[in-house]
Amino acid sequence: MNYKHPKSLKNVKNTYCPGCGHGIIHRLFAEIVDELDIRENIIAVAPVGCAVFGYFYWDFDTTEAAHGRPPAVATALKRVMPDKIVTTYQGDGDLAAIGGNELLHTANRGENITIFFVNNSCYGMTGGQMAPTTLLGQKTTTTSTGRTTLDGYPIKVCELLSAIQAVAYIERTSLHSPEHIIKTKKAMKKALQNQIDEKGFSFVEILSMCPTAWKESPINSIKKIENEIQQEFKLGIYKDIL
Ligand SMILES: Cc1ncc(C[n+]2csc(CCOP(=O)(O)OP(=O)(O)O)c2C)c(N)n1
């Protein structure tokens, strides 16, 4: 067996549901921290949401912020300790709903931080309510007959941020195949390398599965990303000033 457990990932069982994308992204994050040799130097800010317990799984310094406030906490950490590599890891409820304002202003200040945005098109932790990223027609516990435009349209965060002058790098990736997981890792690594090179605000959105809230099997959840979600949220690089 050629299995190498990342030093930056604790060897414990996680509490994520079968087929959830958080475990994959946690592992990619830990592998990258090892590869860039920044384990002693990174501070991650965990969100309110399913990934609130990131600090149980990542074996590096992690703190916690109030719902939606990781970009503000990350700003403070980075400004006080500019030599640290500071990242946030946030879901769509955390980042695009309650934390939308924090995000826009942090991006607009061009803070030299890295944001990992996990878009699973719902509020996973609290039982699958509608998020700003929920697709039109998608059934959630608060849109039981499907989201309509009365609830607004899906908010496309990468497109929104690409209008902000101070932003350095934005990419949207997905977890729906091994090829896309590899691309996700590449984007996450670049976003962290940008911070090391002091290139500025870097943002990676990752389309991720939530089989429990979607009431789909893990396999059908992957197909849902492939056939529906990525049609709405187009993958690719939205900004790269470098
Ligand atoms: C101020 C505040 N409002 C509401 C909540 C309840 N709450 C906990 S997690 C969550 C949604 C998280 O969804 P998301 O950010 O999409 O992450 P996911 O769980 O899907 O990974 C909400 C509304 C809270 N903890 N604090």
The ligand as an SDF file (V2000), in Angstrom:
LIG
                    3D

 26 27  0  0  0  0  0  0  0  0999 V2000
  -25.6530   33.9380   14.4950 C   0  0  0  0  0  0  0  0  0  0  0  0
  -26.1070   32.5510   14.1330 C   0  0  0  0  0  0  0  0  0  0  0  0
  -27.2000   32.4050   13.3450 N   0  0  0  0  0  0  0  0  0  0  0  0
  -27.6080   31.1470   12.9830 C   0  0  0  0  0  0  0  0  0  0  0  0
  -26.9350   30.0600   13.4420 C   0  0  0  0  0  0  0  0  0  0  0  0
  -27.4290   28.6610   13.0600 C   0  0  0  0  0  0  0  0  0  0  0  0
  -26.5990   28.0220   12.0550 N   0  0  0  0  0  0  0  0  0  0  0  0
  -25.6520   27.1230   12.3800 C   0  0  0  0  0  0  0  0  0  0  0  0
  -24.9110   26.4360   11.0340 S   0  0  0  0  0  0  0  0  0  0  0  0
  -25.8820   27.3490    9.9910 C   0  0  0  0  0  0  0  0  0  0  0  0
  -25.7900   27.1890    8.4770 C   0  0  0  0  0  0  0  0  0  0  0  0
  -24.5160   26.6450    7.9740 C   0  0  0  0  0  0  0  0  0  0  0  0
  -24.6150   26.3800    6.6110 O   0  0  0  0  0  0  0  0  0  0  0  0
  -23.3840   26.5180    5.6520 P   0  0  0  0  0  0  0  0  0  0  0  0
  -22.5870   27.7180    5.9850 O   0  0  0  0  0  0  0  0  0  0  0  0
  -23.8860   26.4520    4.2640 O   0  0  0  0  0  0  0  0  0  0  0  0
  -22.4450   25.2750    6.0010 O   0  0  0  0  0  0  0  0  0  0  0  0
  -22.6910   23.7160    5.8750 P   0  0  0  0  0  0  0  0  0  0  0  0
  -23.2540   23.2910    7.2100 O   0  0  0  0  0  0  0  0  0  0  0  0
  -23.6390   23.4740    4.7390 O   0  0  0  0  0  0  0  0  0  0  0  0
  -21.3270   23.1580    5.6160 O   0  0  0  0  0  0  0  0  0  0  0  0
  -26.7540   28.1620   10.6990 C   0  0  0  0  0  0  0  0  0  0  0  0
  -27.7550   29.0530   10.0860 C   0  0  0  0  0  0  0  0  0  0  0  0
  -25.8060   30.2530   14.2670 C   0  0  0  0  0  0  0  0  0  0  0  0
  -25.0830   29.2230   14.7440 N   0  0  0  0  0  0  0  0  0  0  0  0
  -25.4100   31.5120   14.5930 N   0  0  0  0  0  0  0  0  0  0  0  0
  1  2  1  0
  2  3  1  0
  2 26  2  0
  3  4  2  0
  4  5  1  0
  5  6  1  0
  5 24  2  0
  6  7  1  0
  7  8  2  0
  7 22  1  0
  8  9  1  0
  9 10  1  0
 10 11  1  0
 10 22  2  0
 11 12  1  0
 12 13  1  0
 13 14  1  0
 14 15  2  0
 14 16  1  0
 14 17  1  0
 17 18  1  0
 18 19  2  0
 18 20  1  0
 18 21  1  0
 22 23  1  0
 24 25  1  0
 24 26  1  0
M  CHG  1   7   1
M  END
$$$$
